[in-house]
Amino acid sequence: MIYIPIRSDKAADLSRAIYQLTRPPEVRDPKDVSCFYCAWIQHPTRPEVAVMVVPETETIPVHSVADGELLQTTLAAFVPNEITAEEANGLAAAIVANAGREIPVAAFVPPSWAPYVMDYETALADGWIPQPPTRP
């Protein structure tokens, strides 16, 4: 798993935007109950920050009719403080260019966020994940 720090007020929005790439509204079944792609967790002592949890080797199947509009709108909330406009535009362009293909999760991590992406051990050490119980 990889853990991607993100503002807690945008974690659900970003997860929803990624899900919409896989199941755009025009092809979604009315019986679908999910609208989120991945989970997110709150840090126990830093409530303003959340982490999106995704499998490290995961690929995201971008539907052939996905336009990335919701993703671009969602990413706009991060410009200019968390990502650059160029990064947001690059991600949106990658969606259009890769419609109908699978994209590695890493492709959704803007370069400016890369230093903050954590593996399990780092997330555990930084307190994002509770320490596993020790056996007597």
N, C-alpha and C positions, 0 to 999 in steps of 0.2 A: 504494500500500500504506500501511497504517497499522500502527504498532508500539505495542503496549499493554504497558507494564511490569507484571509480575506475579511473585509469589514462585515461584521455580523448583520448589519442592516441590508446587505446585498447578497448574502450567501444563498438565500432561497431564490432570489431573482436570477442569479447566475446559474444555479442548478436547473431552474425552469427553462432558461434560454438554451442551455445545452440539450436538455430533453427535447425541446421543440425542434432542434436540428435533426433528431432521430425520428420524430413523429410530428411533422408539421400539422397545424390545425386542419388543413384540407384533407388529410389522409387519416386522421385520428378517428378511432372508433368511439362512438358516444358512450360505450360501456367501459372505456379506459378509466381507471381510477387513479392512476399515477400521473403526476405532471412534473416530477423531479427526477433528475438524472443520478445524483449522488447525495450521500449524507453529508452533514456538517455538524461540527461539535463546537461548543463554547469552551474557552479556557476557563478553568475554575477561578482564577484570580484576575483575569483580564477580560471582562465581559464585553468590551467593545470590539473584540476580535473573535473571529470564528475560523475554523479550518474545514475545507472541503476534503473529503476522504474518497480517494479513487484508487483502483488497482494500478500499480506502476506500469504494467504491460498492456493495460486496457487500450482498446481502440474504440473510437466513437463512429458508428455508422451514420454518415451524413446522408439523409434522404435525398433522392434526386430532385425533389421540388423545394428543398430547404433553401431559403434565401438569406438567412442569417440576420434578418432585420431586428428581431428581438435581442439577439446577442449584441448587435451593434448598439442598440438603444441602452442595453444593460451596461455595456462597457463604457458608454459615454459618461456614466456617473463616476467613473474612476479617473477621468481625464480632468485636469492635468496633474493631480496630486499623486495618484498611485501608478498610472501608466501614461505613456505619451499618446498623442493623437495618432501618430504613425503606427504604434503598436496596435491600437484599437482598429484602425483602418486595415492593417495587415491581417489581423485575425478575421475580420469580416470578408476581406478579399479571398482568404484561404478557404472559407466556407463555400463561396460561390465557385471557386476553381475546383473544389473537391466534392461537389455535389454528386451523390451516387457512389461515393467511395468511403473507405474507413480511414479515419485520421487518428494517429496516436494521441493519447491524452496530453502528452508533453507538448504537442503543437498548440494546445489551448493555454499554455502558460506563457504570458508575455515575458520577454527577456528580462525586464526589470523586476519580475517576481521570482525568477529562477534562484537567486541566492537565498530566498526564504522558504523554498520547498523543502520539506523534511521527509526523511524516511521514518520507519517505525521507531527505531532506536532513538533518534533525535527527538521525535514527538514525545516519546516516553520520558526521556531525560528532562525535557523542558516543561513537563507537567501537563501536557495536553491529554495524555492517556493515564488512567490510574495505574499505579504499580501493580503487577500481578501479585496475588497473595502468595506468601511463602508457606511451604508445607512444614509441619512440625517434624 
